[in-house]
C-alpha cells in the first residue's frame, strides 16, 4: 500500500495531502509521524489534486515529513452482545477497564437510511416514568423526540432518569438503552458512570462518552457509533432500543469548527449549510422496519444557545424530529424538577401510542383538559400581577389554583420516582376532581360518569 509524504497544509484538525491515488470519501487514513507514532484519520473531501483528511487524535506534532497511508475501508464498529454493560469512549474503545470486545461482526458507522416504504408506523407506548412526558407528550416506540434545554438546566439528570426507568409496558421484551454523551466534562462523565453503576441501569445499557478535551473530530463519529450499536441490537437481536444523545449542541459546534478549518462558506450563525442534512442522517436512523421485531427510538438532547428556540440547532432539529420536550428556566428557578414546560412541548405521534389497550381510554381527554386548564391558569398570573387575585371571578381563581397545583404535584417529582401511566392519569383526575364538573369541557359525559368524583 502506497505511502505519501505530500502534506501541503495543516489547518486545525485537518491535513491536506496532494498528488494521491483516487480515494473514497470516508475512507480510513493512517498517518505515521517522524517519531513512529501512528494517528488515525478519515477522508473528509477529495478532488483530482488534493485530499482533505480529518485527524482524530489532533494534528499537533504532524509535519510535512509525516507519511500518509489510505486504507480501502471506512470507519467500522466492532459489535457483539458483550457490549451490554460496557462503557466506551467516543471512538468505540473500551474505557471501563474491561477487555476488548471480540466482534461478532464489524459494521460501517455511516449506516443507511431506512426506505420509507419499509418503515412501520410507530404505535407502541414507551413509559419513561416521568408524568409530563408519559401523560402530555407521550413517547412512542420508533419515534425521535428531542429535549430542548438551556445551559444550567438539569437535562442530564432527566436523561439518566429516562435511561433508568424507560420500558415497554405490559410486554416482557428485550429493552436496551444506548447512551451517548458528547463534549462533556470529566466530572459529568464520572457522574454518568457512577449513576449507571449504582442504579444497575448499566446491565442493559451501552454507554459512549466523548469528553470535552477529546478531539472535535471524534465528536462527529460518537452519535454514529451509538446508532450503529443500537441498530445491531434492534435488527440482529430483536431488541427495542432507546438511544439518548446528549448534547447535540456540542456535536454541531464541532461541525462548525471543521467547516471553518475547511474554509467553507458559512450558513446561519457560522454553521455549515449542510447541517440540516447532517442532523437528518443521524435522526432519521430512528424507526421501525416492517417484518422486524426490533426498533430504534431516539431522545436527542440539546442546549439552546441563549435559550433561543429559533437558534439554528433547535430550529433544524424541530423540522426533522416528531415534536420536542422543552425545559423551562422559570420552573427550574422555582425548584421544580423536572422543569418540563408542557405548553410549548409537543409529541406529534402521541395519538398513535395512547388509548384503550395501550394506556387508558381517558388518556387523551385528561391530557387535553389539564393542558387547557394550565394554559388559562398561567395566563391569569399576568392579570393577577396587575389587578390582584381578589378581582378574579370564582372560575378564574380555580384555574389559577389549578396551575399552581399542576406545577407542584404533577410536574414536580423526585429524581428516583418512577410513576406508571396509571398513577399519572389518576393524579390528573385527583386535580380535575377539584374543578366543577361543568368546567371539564374537554372530557366526554361517558368518561365523566366513569372517572369524575368531584362536585357538580
C-alpha atoms as one frame of an Amber mdcrd trajectory, in Angstrom:
protein
   0.000   0.000   0.000   1.421   3.381  -1.052   2.622   5.943   1.467   2.667
   9.658   0.669   4.873  12.439   2.039   2.962  15.173   0.197   1.276  17.052
   3.050   0.834  20.618   1.780  -1.084  22.250   4.617  -2.294  21.635   8.181
  -5.321  23.606   9.459  -6.863  22.827  12.843  -7.774  19.101  12.842  -7.317
  18.851   9.038  -4.393  17.699   6.927  -4.265  18.463   3.172  -2.477  15.835
   1.052  -1.506  16.353  -2.622  -0.928  14.030  -5.618  -2.581  10.905  -4.324
  -4.266   7.922  -5.900  -8.107   8.069  -6.193  -9.532   7.577  -2.664 -13.101
   7.286  -1.405 -14.972   9.685   0.871 -14.981   8.427   4.478 -12.065   6.022
   3.987  -9.702   5.452   6.908  -6.235   7.014   6.927  -3.075   6.123   8.891
  -0.562   8.921   9.492   2.910   7.903  10.704   4.876  10.716  12.396   8.656
  11.120  12.300   8.925   9.598  15.816   6.995   6.484  14.749   3.686   7.450
  16.371   0.648   6.451  14.297  -2.508   8.565  14.166  -5.850   7.762  12.620
  -7.932   9.885  10.301 -10.759   9.861   7.810 -11.087  11.254   4.285 -13.311
  14.330   4.547 -13.046  15.640   0.996 -11.365  14.526  -2.192 -10.668  16.048
  -5.615  -8.311  15.493  -8.559  -5.493  17.422  -6.899  -5.917  17.221  -3.131
  -7.374  15.046  -0.360  -8.568  16.561   2.956  -8.067  14.270   5.969  -9.571
  14.894   9.420  -7.297  13.536  12.165  -8.975  12.012  15.222  -6.116  12.464
  17.701  -5.356  16.068  16.672  -2.647  17.444  14.365  -0.054  18.638  16.900
   3.471  17.359  16.048   2.412  16.400  12.496   4.807  17.936   9.943   5.454
  17.558   6.215   7.709  14.552   6.814   4.786  12.500   8.120   3.775   9.532
   5.970   0.127   9.199   4.922  -1.435   5.843   4.022  -5.011   5.462   2.693
  -6.912   2.314   3.668  -9.613   0.832   1.427 -12.333   0.795   4.130 -14.482
   3.290   6.071 -14.767   3.508   9.886 -16.411   0.408  11.322 -17.599  -0.502
  14.811 -16.904  -3.948  16.239 -20.233  -5.172  17.643 -21.215  -8.101  19.887
 -23.821  -8.879  22.564 -20.975  -8.430  25.088 -21.257  -4.651  24.543 -24.126
  -4.600  27.061 -22.942  -3.283  30.396 -19.814  -1.727  28.883 -18.543   1.868
  28.666 -16.684   3.108  25.566 -15.048   6.357  24.507 -16.385   8.390  21.585
 -14.455   6.285  19.077 -15.766   2.952  20.369 -12.756   1.921  22.501 -13.498
   0.379  25.951 -12.661   2.740  28.847 -14.127   0.757  31.750 -11.007  -1.349
  32.367 -12.592  -4.396  30.739 -11.260  -6.469  27.867 -11.565  -5.599  24.186
 -14.816  -6.622  22.515 -14.484  -9.818  20.461 -16.588  -8.803  17.451 -19.410
 -10.864  16.009 -19.179  -8.519  13.036 -17.862  -5.104  12.023 -20.422  -2.565
  10.787 -19.913   0.679   8.840 -20.903   3.507  11.220 -22.428   5.713   8.484
 -25.335   3.258   8.237 -28.040   3.522   5.623 -31.358   5.334   5.603 -34.497
   3.282   6.178 -36.511   3.015   2.958 -39.747   4.983   3.658 -41.800   2.128
   2.138 -40.197  -0.330   4.593 -40.965   1.810   7.663 -43.638   0.521  10.039
 -45.890   3.084  11.711 -44.914   3.644  15.370 -47.758   2.674  17.716 -46.379
   1.266  20.998 -46.232   3.398  24.154 -42.856   3.697  25.946 -43.234   4.556
  29.640 -40.473   6.836  30.931 -41.893   7.175  34.461 -41.981  10.988  34.026
 -45.604  12.247  34.233 -45.204  15.274  31.969 -43.762  13.087  29.196 -45.954
   9.992  29.584 -49.261  11.844  30.027 -48.824  15.035  27.997 -46.081  14.336
  25.413 -46.101  10.575  25.039 -43.022   8.815  23.656 -43.835   6.113  21.091
 -41.564   3.253  20.046 -39.659   4.206  16.866 -40.107   7.959  17.484 -37.453
  10.680  17.650 -38.425  13.115  20.411 -35.774  15.715  21.371 -35.407  17.569
  24.666 -34.725  21.304  24.236 -32.832  22.539  27.277 -30.719  25.513  28.307
 -27.362  25.999  29.951 -27.525  25.027  33.633 -30.838  23.156  33.393 -30.931
  19.520  34.606 -31.239  17.826  31.190 -28.548  15.294  32.069 -30.438  14.283
  35.227 -33.601  13.807  33.151 -31.624  11.776  30.587 -30.306   9.484  33.333
 -33.779   9.126  34.858 -35.257   8.126  31.476 -32.354   5.706  30.884 -33.087
   4.036  34.255 -36.876   3.927  34.017 -37.862   3.552  30.342 -39.777   0.386
  29.463 -42.413  -1.000  27.111 -45.397  -1.599  29.412 -47.067  -4.995  29.561
 -44.515  -6.731  27.341 -41.612  -8.811  28.583 -39.382  -7.759  25.743 -35.707
  -7.171  25.246 -35.199  -3.455  26.102 -31.761  -1.847  25.626 -30.567   1.715
  26.300 -27.711   3.201  24.245 -26.411   6.371  25.922 -24.015   8.683  24.056
 -22.603  11.861  25.629 -20.626  14.359  23.527 -18.335  17.128  24.719 -18.995
  16.534  28.429 -16.605  17.397  31.252 -14.693  14.736  33.159 -16.856  15.486
  36.220 -20.047  14.857  34.209 -18.582  11.636  32.798 -17.822  10.347  36.308
 -21.367  11.277  37.375 -22.863   9.346  34.432 -20.720   6.276  35.095 -21.470
   6.325  38.851 -25.234   6.674  38.258 -25.322   3.844  35.713 -23.339   1.542
  38.014 -25.144   2.364  41.290 -28.676   2.052  39.872 -28.000  -1.145  37.951
 -29.043   0.509  34.678 -25.633  -0.333  33.176 -26.610  -4.012  32.866 -28.974
  -3.241  29.975 -27.032  -0.272  28.572 -24.212   0.526  26.157 -22.508   3.840
  27.046 -20.344   6.046  24.792 -18.574   9.024  26.421 -16.782  11.717  24.405
 -15.086  14.206  26.756 -14.666  17.951  26.218 -10.878  17.567  25.856 -11.211
  14.822  23.236 -10.683  15.919  19.617 -13.633  17.681  17.966 -13.439  15.247
  15.062 -14.156  12.313  17.396 -17.358  14.083  18.477 -18.677  13.750  14.932
 -18.463   9.957  14.971 -19.770   9.387  18.544 -23.525   9.537  17.701 -22.920
   7.341  14.660 -21.102   4.783  16.832 -24.074   4.781  19.237 -26.651   4.380
  16.472 -24.662   1.576  14.841 -24.681  -0.314  18.163 -28.421   0.436  18.509
 -29.220  -0.897  15.028 -27.207  -4.046  15.736 -29.239  -4.829  18.871 -32.538
  -3.810  17.232 -32.270  -5.676  13.946 -29.910  -8.559  14.808 -31.264  -9.371
  18.296 -34.861  -8.031  18.099 -34.303  -5.550  20.936 -36.261  -2.351  21.494
 -33.505   0.231  21.773 -33.775   3.710  23.273 -30.911   5.967  22.122 -30.185
   9.058  24.263 -27.819  11.588  22.631 -26.541  14.470  24.754 -25.550  17.162
  23.858 -26.274  17.718  20.142 -25.216  21.371  20.506 -21.631  20.211  21.190
 -21.868  17.995  18.087 -22.967  20.965  15.936 -20.191  23.167  17.370 -17.673
  20.544  16.194 -19.328  20.544  12.772 -18.860  24.332  12.634 -15.223  24.025
  13.749 -14.447  21.527  10.971 -16.288  23.703   8.430 -14.194  26.727   9.426
 -10.978  24.709   9.096 -12.052  23.683   5.562 -12.735  27.366   4.802 -16.297
  26.614   3.764 -18.793  29.403   3.116 -20.741  29.531   6.411 -24.525  29.433
   6.708 -26.684  30.779   9.557 -24.588  31.905  12.567 -21.476  30.328  11.051
 -22.826  26.768  10.964 -22.285  24.882   7.703 -25.104  24.957   5.148 -25.290
  21.161   5.152 -26.033  20.946   8.908 -29.703  20.100   8.196 -28.660  17.118
   6.064 -26.044  16.043   8.602 -28.526  16.103  11.509 -31.141  14.313   9.393
 -28.634  11.495   8.716 -28.490  10.965  12.500 -32.144  11.497  13.466 -33.632
   9.507  10.571 -31.908   6.339  11.794 -34.729   6.044  14.334 -37.737   3.954
  13.396 -39.282   0.528  12.951 -38.991  -1.732   9.895 -41.882  -3.866   8.637
 -41.337  -7.525   9.408 -38.664  -6.813  12.057 -39.397  -7.096  15.772 -36.765
  -4.596  16.915 -36.978  -0.791  16.935 -34.768   2.261  17.457 -36.230   5.199
  19.427 -34.261   8.429  19.887 -34.197  11.143  22.544 -31.612  13.721  21.363
 -30.880  16.414  23.955 -29.624  19.874  23.030 -28.939  23.081  24.940 -30.419
  26.118  23.220 -27.801  28.872  22.939 -29.116  31.864  24.916 -32.394  29.938
  25.490 -33.248  30.850  21.880 -35.606  28.263  20.362 -35.126  29.926  16.925
 -31.364  29.207  17.014 -30.322  27.039  14.006 -29.713  23.876  16.073 -33.158
  23.586  17.773 -34.798  25.086  14.678 -33.450  22.421  12.308 -33.929  19.660
  14.890 -37.598  20.633  15.219 -38.074  20.270  11.448 -36.635  16.752  11.357
 -37.980  15.231  14.572 -41.526  14.422  15.708 -42.036  17.080  18.349 -39.993
  18.416  21.255 -39.920  18.498  25.051 -38.973  21.982  26.284 -37.374  22.665
  29.679 -38.302  25.884  31.478 -35.865  28.128  33.322 -38.789  29.650  35.254
 -39.850  26.248  36.644 -36.207  25.468  37.457 -35.937  28.728  39.450 -38.987
  27.624  41.449 -37.103  24.470  42.412 -39.370  22.201  40.359 -37.825  19.038
  38.915 -38.129  18.013  36.125 -38.730  21.580  34.832 -40.666  20.445  31.731
 -42.914  23.162  30.276 -45.864  21.303  28.732 -47.210  24.336  26.824 -44.527
  24.621  24.098 -43.811  20.866  24.260 -45.324  18.515  21.688 -45.279  14.860
  20.667 -46.617  14.521  17.114 -47.005  10.742  17.420 -48.728  10.805  20.813
 -52.178   9.836  19.471 -50.720   6.684  17.854 -49.461   5.312  21.168 -52.283
   6.037  23.627 -55.862   4.922  24.249 -57.609   1.643  25.150 -55.322  -1.427
  25.349 -52.237   0.868  25.136 -52.533   3.265  28.076 -56.133   4.027  29.144
 -59.289   5.191  27.371 -59.308   8.546  29.226 -55.665   9.423  28.439 -56.226
  11.848  25.530 -59.112  13.757  27.141 -57.415  14.055  30.549 -54.276  15.367
  28.828 -56.277  17.925  26.786 -58.223  19.116  29.851 -55.103  19.552  32.009
 -53.343  21.386  29.156 -56.312  23.775  28.697 -56.678  24.470  32.428 -52.933
  25.011  32.916 -52.680  27.326  29.886 -55.549  29.504  31.161 -54.190  29.466
  34.707 -50.733  30.583  33.504 -52.275  33.459  31.509 -54.181  34.624  34.575
 -50.923  35.121  36.514 -50.208  38.176  34.384 -53.641  39.587  35.210 -53.171
  38.918  38.945 -49.945  40.934  38.877 -52.000  43.938  37.712 -55.383  43.721
  39.476 -54.732  41.271  42.309 -56.312  37.864  42.942 -59.381  39.295  44.732
 -60.589  40.873  41.474 -60.849  37.464  39.771 -64.074  35.507  39.327 -64.518
  32.141  41.090 -63.851  30.328  37.815 -60.601  32.229  37.278 -59.479  31.606
  40.866 -59.997  27.859  40.391 -57.903  27.911  37.178 -55.183  29.950  38.913
 -55.009  27.434  41.761 -55.084  24.537  39.274 -51.972  25.929  37.516 -50.090
  26.150  40.829 -51.151  22.627  41.863 -50.305  21.255  38.401 -46.713  22.521
  38.732 -46.329  21.464  42.359 -47.892  17.986  42.188 -47.982  16.831  38.558
 -44.802  18.353  37.064 -42.735  18.005  40.248 -41.460  14.534  41.058 -38.352
  13.052  42.646 -35.349  12.067  40.518 -35.840   8.460  41.596 -39.656   8.479
  41.288 -40.914   6.095  38.600 -44.621   6.861  38.047 -46.678   4.440  35.982
 -49.040   5.909  33.380 -51.966   4.798  35.577 -50.550   6.744  38.542 -50.011
   9.842  36.361 -53.580   9.764  34.991 -55.019   9.129  38.474 -53.067  12.130
  39.757 -54.546  14.182  36.894 -58.076  13.142  37.875 -57.315  13.956  41.521
 -56.664  17.576  40.470 -59.556  17.731  37.980 -61.978  16.475  40.658 -61.459
  19.792  42.493 -62.940  21.653  39.497 -66.717  21.987  38.908 -67.977  19.300
  36.531 -69.253  21.924  34.051 -65.690  23.281  33.595 -64.386  19.965  32.256
 -65.310  20.832  28.678 -62.688  18.578  27.062 -63.986  15.376  28.698 -66.929
  13.376  27.344 -70.034  12.692  29.509 -69.238   8.931  29.449 -65.745   9.439
  30.902 -67.005  11.985  33.446 -69.535   9.365  34.579 -66.794   6.762  34.997
 -63.929   8.792  36.477 -65.220  12.105  37.891 -65.600  12.028  41.697 -65.970
  15.756  42.376 -68.938  18.110  42.719 -71.315  19.320  40.007
